[in-house]
Amino acid sequence: MAKNFFSRSPESAAQADSVVVIGLGRFGGSLALELEAQGTEVLGIDSSEDTVQSYNGRLTHVVRADSTKEEVLRQLSVHEFDRAVVGIGSDIEASILTTSRLLTFKKPQIWAKAISEPHAEILNQLGVDHVIRPEHDMGKRVAHLVRGSLLDYVEFEDDFVMIRTSPPTEARDRPLGVLGLRDKYGITIVAVKRPGGIWGHTTAQTVLYDDDQIIVQGSKTQAERFSNMP
């Protein structure tokens, strides 16, 4: 049985390009609130009445329900949503069962949180669109920032990264077009930000200075090696 705190019906929420977030712990709750702050309506679902009460009035829709039961999800019109996030982390069985129920609906694009490598493997095997490991991914990202001169770091698939850093000496004071950085180092500088300015795309005529910030893209090894040059 579901306990509802709706400003309007979940059916109308599903029609409004909203997101259903299942599991309102630290990850799911923060995500749901951020989506709301950005103007996206959220249907939040959690098994804990205390948790649900804490989000009453903070999310557009919030309900206490057992998300492992298909009939409950259908009652809440979850099968009508285009996007769903499974933020359940402490109960792996509930995470897997909930994800399995969502996959039978065919429609929602699913993001699911994994708390371990085996958990992530199971979610991948089920056919989840996006498997998220927040602590693991953040740990890797921070490790890259801590051990180098990087200001920010984003890793994509296939060993591709984008790094925010300062231009090394070799990349300064001459137009990018004459430096041959892609041939020498296998990287591309795609954007620059001057002190007090905003980000802008680079061109062959762009000249970089020591107080600039830049975005470097390329393979992880090559981009990090270039970014750590003096």
Secondary structure, DSSP 4 states (H G I P E B T S, - for coil): --EEEESS-HHHHHTTT-EEEE--SHHHHHHHHHHHHTT--EEEEES-HHHHHHHBTTBSEEEE--TT-HHHHHHTTGGG-SEEEE---S-HHHHHHHHHHHHHH--SEEEEE-SSHHHHHHHHHHT-SEEE-HHHHHHHHHHHHHTSS-SEEEE-STTEEEEEEPPPGGGBSSBGGGT-HHHHHSEEEEEEE-TTS-EEE--TT-BB-TT-EEEEEEEHHHHHHHHT--
